[in-house]
């Protein structure tokens, strides 16, 4: 098995992109989500979420390696659709250094 050698602490990352489904409507610049009947906008959003997923994980990995860790425990990732801010991908967890247990320790 593996043992946790060191706990570095909380680590987080987020990536923001424009939401293809969001647009301004009306003369008062009222923000609304358009209920699109076309599937192209939904497919565009799905593709964007796929790219955001890989981007936020890649940035999280870089941060963990810079801290000296090699794993993230209790990793969470979520997406928010925040209107004018766009799509937000967030990830967070606990950065740790783990090593293979050789069986000779007294843990």
C-alpha atoms as one frame of an Amber mdcrd trajectory, in Angstrom:
protein
   0.000   0.000   0.000   0.864   3.648   0.307   1.444   5.959   3.258   1.078
   9.723   3.553   4.539  11.113   4.280   3.618  14.813   4.417   0.425  16.893
   4.246   1.005  20.251   2.532  -2.557  21.489   2.954  -5.454  22.857   0.956
  -4.972  23.419  -2.763  -7.442  24.958  -5.215  -7.688  26.095  -8.806 -10.301
  27.650 -11.053 -10.693  28.381 -14.745 -13.266  30.745 -16.298 -14.579  30.834
 -19.871 -17.399  32.648 -21.663 -20.669  30.717 -21.719 -21.902  30.224 -25.306
 -25.534  30.036 -24.083 -25.428  33.412 -22.330 -26.282  36.650 -24.120 -27.564
  40.160 -23.528 -31.237  40.748 -24.371 -33.341  43.896 -24.398 -32.575  47.603
 -24.474 -31.984  47.700 -20.701 -29.132  45.209 -21.064 -31.089  42.651 -19.027
 -29.083  39.458 -18.786 -30.977  36.302 -19.543 -30.262  32.769 -20.558 -31.663
  32.007 -23.944 -33.546  28.751 -24.163 -32.004  27.521 -27.377 -33.817  24.955
 -29.445 -30.721  24.331 -31.510 -28.398  21.616 -30.324 -25.260  23.364 -31.603
 -25.074  25.729 -28.603 -25.486  22.824 -26.186 -22.793  20.853 -27.987 -20.533
  23.891 -27.858 -21.098  24.177 -24.102 -20.387  20.458 -23.616 -17.143  20.758
 -25.584 -16.167  23.830 -23.562 -16.838  22.002 -20.293 -14.656  19.133 -21.492
 -11.811  21.585 -22.185 -12.318  23.357 -18.856 -12.200  19.992 -17.080  -8.790
  19.122 -18.513  -7.478  22.663 -18.030  -8.399  22.901 -14.340  -6.927  19.434
 -13.646  -3.690  20.306 -15.472  -3.323  23.576 -13.542  -4.059  21.761 -10.275
  -1.351  19.184 -11.039   1.212  21.913 -11.696   0.367  23.598  -8.413   0.632
  20.317  -6.472   4.026  19.544  -7.996   5.264  23.080  -7.198   4.245  22.539
  -3.561   6.264  19.297  -3.461   3.315  16.912  -3.418   2.456  14.013  -5.670
  -1.224  13.412  -4.878  -4.462  15.190  -3.977  -6.724  13.639  -1.374 -10.450
  14.373  -1.225 -10.390  15.939  -4.693 -13.538  17.802  -5.739 -14.388  19.458
  -9.025 -17.494  21.342 -10.036 -18.842  23.655 -12.706 -20.870  26.818 -12.153
 -22.793  28.801 -14.721 -22.487  32.304 -13.343 -24.250  34.393 -15.976 -22.091
  37.298 -17.062 -18.965  35.680 -15.539 -19.417  32.652 -17.781 -18.640  29.032
 -17.008 -16.390  28.437 -14.008 -14.567  25.168 -13.346 -13.343  24.800  -9.750
 -11.230  22.077  -8.204  -9.875  21.675  -4.697  -8.479  19.097  -2.317  -5.587
  18.351   0.044  -2.058  18.254  -1.361   0.009  15.384   0.071   3.217  13.487
  -0.535   2.667   9.729  -0.591   5.148   6.879  -0.867   4.859   3.166  -1.348
   4.875   1.316   1.974   7.731  -1.168   1.962   6.337  -3.070   4.924   9.279
  -2.312   7.249   7.747   0.683   9.005   6.048   0.599  12.405   2.946   2.498
  11.258
